[in-house]
Amino acid sequence: MKILHILNNGHSELPDKIIDVQSKGHEVKVVSLQKREESYEELVDDIFSHDRVVSW
């Protein structure tokens, strides 16, 4: 399963623990909106190309 985590306020303890556990059995991508790593178009593409999206 492909899982996308969108971090609105950067990294914190709970999301980091969950991401760590999920990445052992799934393909996980993390995007931090605080760092503005990707363009809006890339983010929308990622949302539609992943099976599950979690926003923190």
N, C-alpha and C positions, 0 to 999 in steps of 0.2 A: 504494500500500500504506500502511496506517495502522500506525505503529510507536509503541509505548509504552515509554519508558525509565523504570525505577524506580530512583532513586538512594537506596541505603540509608544511605550516609555522606556525602551531599552531593556536590558537583561535584569532579571530579579531571581530570587531563590526558587520559587515554585515552578515557574516556566522552565528554568534551566534543568531542574530535576526531571520533569516530565519529558522534556526534549531528549535528555540523556537516555532515559529508559526506552523511549520510542525509537531512537536511532539504532538500537541494537537489533531490531527486527523489521524495520521499515526504512524506506528512503525518506529522509527528513531534510527539509530546507527551512532556514530561518532568515527572515527579513526584518531588519530593524528600521522602522520609519523615522526614528530619531536620528539615525546616521544618514538617511536618504541614500541608501546604497543603490537603489534601482529607480528607473523612471516609472511614471504612472502606467505607461503602456506595458512595461515588463511585469509589473505587479499584477495587472489585470490578466495577462497571459498566464502567469504562475497560478493565480486563483483558479482559472478554468482548467489548467492542466494537472492539478493535484486532486486526489480522491477526497481528501479532508483538509479543511482550512480552519485554523484556530487563531483567534485574535486575542491578544493579551493587553 
